[in-house]
Amino acid sequence: MAPHPPAPDSHRPAPDAAGAAPDGRAVARAVAEAAREEQGGGRSLAAGIFLGRLWPAAVFPFPEQDPADRARAEPVLEAIERALREHLDPEEAERARTLPDAALKALFEAGAFRLKIPEAYGGLGFGQVNYCRAVAMVASWCNSAAIWMSGHQSIGLSTPLRLFGTPAQKAAYLPRLAGGALSAFALTEPEAGSDPARLRTRADPAPDGSGWILNGEKLWCTNGPVADLIVVMALTPPPPGAPPGRPRISAFIVETAWEGCSTGHRCDFAGYGAIHSGLLRFRDVRVPAGNLLWEEGQGLKLALITLNTGRLTLPATNTAVARQCLGIVRQWCARRVQWGAPIGAHEAVGAQVGWMAAQVFAMEAITDYAAGLVDRGGADVRLEAAIAKLFCSEAVFEVADRTLQLRGGRGYETAASLRARGEEPWPVERLWREARLNRIVEGTSEILRLFLAREALDPHLRRAGALLDPRAPRRARLWAGLRLAVTYPLWYLRRWIPDWRTPAGLPRGLRRRWRALERGTRRLARQVLYGMVRFGPGLEHRQMLLGRLVDEGVDLTVMAAVLVRAASRGYPASARLADLFCRTALARSRARRRTPVALDRAALALGREVLAGAHLDLEAGILAPAIAPAADPSPGR
Ligand SMILES: Cc1cc2nc3c(=O)[nH]c(=O)nc-3n(C[C@H](O)[C@H](O)[C@H](O)COP(=O)(O)OP(=O)(O)OC[C@H]3O[C@@H](n4cnc5c(N)ncnc54)[C@H](O)[C@@H]3O)c2cc1C
């Protein structure tokens, strides 16, 4: 569960606004830009939407799973389910702060930890959809167990190894991973969260030329305290003649049994009590030369590419949790009688149940869409994966929060306490605590918005190129200006021309929604352009405005997935779910468009005053905890 650094525009350094050194920002930007992947593969639905184009070929047909592929996974899923039911009590695991050995053994035997490893190396060779199905099923039983699995194979060593490992590295490590060795992914450090330019862990060439000497600390490394193999991102020396101050990040396969590797602290969180995540220390660890993954300087890119598909696991587990919440709410709201009727019969409750069902349908549609694209191959899924992650992680928390509210006091009570007094032990408070993490890991919501904004602006930035770069020669800027003056009027005009076609197979009742989506898509592209014209390169600093544009693009992309899924299902119930989601998203869109930029400015100005120490009276009368010296009582590995 790692971050996804933004890749904001690199055309000019930002003025210092809130205390950060301007060169720090420029370096962060340069690092992110250097690791940014260029658009590749086929046309992306989301990229088209930000450009005002609904490309039918990118959406149709919905990448539904091949029934044979689905059937292939069934026996494995059944074995995993048996392992969970027979050996894992999620509440007990949380109390014990770990998964029981019997459960781990049973899950390993069922194949849960080698799902994505190619068959040639002893794995099951699952595609993305089957993998997501398996992890989602596990999450619906015990979310901590799903984190063990995904820390190991969504972002853990097996994924970068499959993508970038040499034949020798694959032969050495993939069979070990398939055979029970646990892995982890270590990018985050105490000073480097979403900004990898602040990495301090170093790998220096060993004086005897045998490899590297690794020193540093990694924070919140999921599975780290119990892992055998970790992919570690570290700074390596710049090549001769490289521009100064530009960190060079490389990735290494590290075996935790090596001398110098230790766990400094096992962290405790609001939820996921049974995961092991901690502060890892590397002190003069000797890493053989053959354990450099990909090439020197490609470590951040490797991390980001790993995350492109790695982050599809969270939408799948989020959807599973949202389904679980819906199931609880459905039963509870029909049964609980207050004020003379089942609570679901009261308008304020019943409408929420409907909202929740539509939300689950949308989460499922965008998750299956993105995962299906991966299995279909040939598509650039970076935007769809980021959108699925952003949308589902926001949605699951709201679904869990509303579920807690509808359960009333029982929502806030633990499952164990409910069970002890003879009530249904629905673990809503645990689901709610766990749901909150998703907006932070594998790209915080803010950082994903910046990433999506960068990608949305990219075609314009590439066209405008020299015009936005104050360092470009005057001639080049003039040419760029002329080029834009010729191409943009037509581009803009086209964003006013409706496309009346609706996809074949779309239920009649949903055609209006499709047309609203098409209109919204063109409107979004125009708004992006207005932003560029109004703020120029300064648009990259208008995070609130960009955030709204991105949220609009996210809603439109999810709407497209929802409508296409409804068309592919083709029965009336899907159409009603899709219809409600679209209408809700369109209402959000209207509210967003009414938000004045002046409101952003006012909030920012006040925020700066607070950060500068004004309004301290607002904090009067509180007792703040003292910061204790760093005594570490937790045991190591
Ligand atoms: C339980 C858990 C498991 C984890 N597992 C792993 C793991 O296995 N491997 C790993 O490498 N990491 C892991 N992480 C780390 C996780 O990915 C980071 O917490 C995340 O990247 C955010 O970094 P940070 O917490 O340091 O927040 P910061 O980067 O300090 O950000 C703090 C806040 O500021 C916002 N912010 C930061 N920069 C900007 C900006 N430019 N513009 C606008 N807003 C901004 C952020 O969105 C956030 O809200 C884990 C974390 C947790 C809690």
Ligand as a Chemical Component Dictionary entry (heavy atoms), coordinates in Angstrom:
data_LIG
# 
_chem_comp.id                   LIG 
_chem_comp.type                 NON-POLYMER 
_chem_comp.pdbx_formal_charge   0 
_chem_comp.three_letter_code    LIG 
# 
loop_
_chem_comp_atom.comp_id 
_chem_comp_atom.atom_id 
_chem_comp_atom.alt_atom_id 
_chem_comp_atom.type_symbol 
_chem_comp_atom.charge 
_chem_comp_atom.model_Cartn_x 
_chem_comp_atom.model_Cartn_y 
_chem_comp_atom.model_Cartn_z 
_chem_comp_atom.pdbx_ordinal 
LIG C1  C1  C 0 -1.561 1.043  6.998  1  
LIG C2  C2  C 0 -0.619 1.598  5.997  2  
LIG C3  C3  C 0 0.035  0.757  5.120  3  
LIG C4  C4  C 0 0.960  1.244  4.202  4  
LIG N1  N1  N 0 1.651  0.380  3.391  5  
LIG C5  C5  C 0 2.686  0.844  2.634  6  
LIG C6  C6  C 0 3.555  -0.053 1.923  7  
LIG O1  O1  O 0 3.353  -1.270 1.951  8  
LIG N2  N2  N 0 4.607  0.450  1.247  9  
LIG C7  C7  C 0 4.861  1.787  1.192  10 
LIG O2  O2  O 0 5.828  2.177  0.547  11 
LIG N3  N3  N 0 4.034  2.673  1.813  12 
LIG C8  C8  C 0 2.972  2.232  2.551  13 
LIG N4  N4  N 0 2.159  3.120  3.231  14 
LIG C9  C9  C 0 2.386  4.527  3.091  15 
LIG C10 C10 C 0 1.295  5.266  2.334  16 
LIG O3  O3  O 0 1.381  4.950  0.987  17 
LIG C11 C11 C 0 1.477  6.743  2.644  18 
LIG O4  O4  O 0 0.871  6.945  3.907  19 
LIG C12 C12 C 0 0.891  7.670  1.631  20 
LIG O5  O5  O 0 1.652  7.640  0.484  21 
LIG C13 C13 C 0 0.836  9.107  2.087  22 
LIG O6  O6  O 0 2.069  9.525  2.596  23 
LIG P1  P1  P 0 2.105  10.238 4.037  24 
LIG O7  O7  O 0 1.254  9.446  4.950  25 
LIG O8  O8  O 0 3.495  10.465 4.424  26 
LIG O9  O9  O 0 1.360  11.606 3.795  27 
LIG P2  P2  P 0 2.006  12.967 3.239  28 
LIG O10 O10 O 0 2.638  12.757 1.929  29 
LIG O11 O11 O 0 2.796  13.602 4.318  30 
LIG O12 O12 O 0 0.678  13.801 3.015  31 
LIG C14 C14 C 0 -0.109 14.321 4.094  32 
LIG C15 C15 C 0 -1.349 14.984 3.496  33 
LIG O13 O13 O 0 -0.951 16.032 2.606  34 
LIG C16 C16 C 0 -1.517 15.817 1.328  35 
LIG N5  N5  N 0 -0.541 16.248 0.314  36 
LIG C17 C17 C 0 0.753  15.893 0.224  37 
LIG N6  N6  N 0 1.331  16.471 -0.838 38 
LIG C18 C18 C 0 0.374  17.214 -1.429 39 
LIG C19 C19 C 0 0.355  18.057 -2.590 40 
LIG N7  N7  N 0 1.419  18.223 -3.373 41 
LIG N8  N8  N 0 -0.801 18.671 -2.897 42 
LIG C20 C20 C 0 -1.918 18.474 -2.141 43 
LIG N9  N9  N 0 -1.957 17.693 -1.053 44 
LIG C21 C21 C 0 -0.827 17.074 -0.700 45 
LIG C22 C22 C 0 -1.766 14.327 1.262  46 
LIG O14 O14 O 0 -2.770 14.003 0.314  47 
LIG C23 C23 C 0 -2.195 14.028 2.679  48 
LIG O15 O15 O 0 -3.533 14.332 2.834  49 
LIG C24 C24 C 0 1.214  2.630  4.136  50 
LIG C25 C25 C 0 0.528  3.487  4.995  51 
LIG C26 C26 C 0 -0.367 2.995  5.928  52 
LIG C27 C27 C 0 -1.057 3.950  6.854  53 
# 
loop_
_chem_comp_bond.comp_id 
_chem_comp_bond.atom_id_1 
_chem_comp_bond.atom_id_2 
_chem_comp_bond.value_order 
_chem_comp_bond.pdbx_ordinal 
LIG C1  C2  SING 1  
LIG C2  C3  SING 2  
LIG C2  C26 DOUB 3  
LIG C3  C4  DOUB 4  
LIG C4  N1  SING 5  
LIG C4  C24 SING 6  
LIG N1  C5  DOUB 7  
LIG C5  C6  SING 8  
LIG C5  C8  SING 9  
LIG C6  O1  DOUB 10 
LIG C6  N2  SING 11 
LIG N2  C7  SING 12 
LIG C7  O2  DOUB 13 
LIG C7  N3  SING 14 
LIG N3  C8  DOUB 15 
LIG C8  N4  SING 16 
LIG N4  C9  SING 17 
LIG N4  C24 SING 18 
LIG C9  C10 SING 19 
LIG C10 O3  SING 20 
LIG C10 C11 SING 21 
LIG C11 O4  SING 22 
LIG C11 C12 SING 23 
LIG C12 O5  SING 24 
LIG C12 C13 SING 25 
LIG C13 O6  SING 26 
LIG O6  P1  SING 27 
LIG P1  O7  DOUB 28 
LIG P1  O8  SING 29 
LIG P1  O9  SING 30 
LIG O9  P2  SING 31 
LIG P2  O10 DOUB 32 
LIG P2  O11 SING 33 
LIG P2  O12 SING 34 
LIG O12 C14 SING 35 
LIG C14 C15 SING 36 
LIG C15 O13 SING 37 
LIG C15 C23 SING 38 
LIG O13 C16 SING 39 
LIG C16 N5  SING 40 
LIG C16 C22 SING 41 
LIG N5  C17 SING 42 
LIG N5  C21 SING 43 
LIG C17 N6  DOUB 44 
LIG N6  C18 SING 45 
LIG C18 C19 SING 46 
LIG C18 C21 DOUB 47 
LIG C19 N7  SING 48 
LIG C19 N8  DOUB 49 
LIG N8  C20 SING 50 
LIG C20 N9  DOUB 51 
LIG N9  C21 SING 52 
LIG C22 O14 SING 53 
LIG C22 C23 SING 54 
LIG C23 O15 SING 55 
LIG C24 C25 DOUB 56 
LIG C25 C26 SING 57 
LIG C26 C27 SING 58 
# 
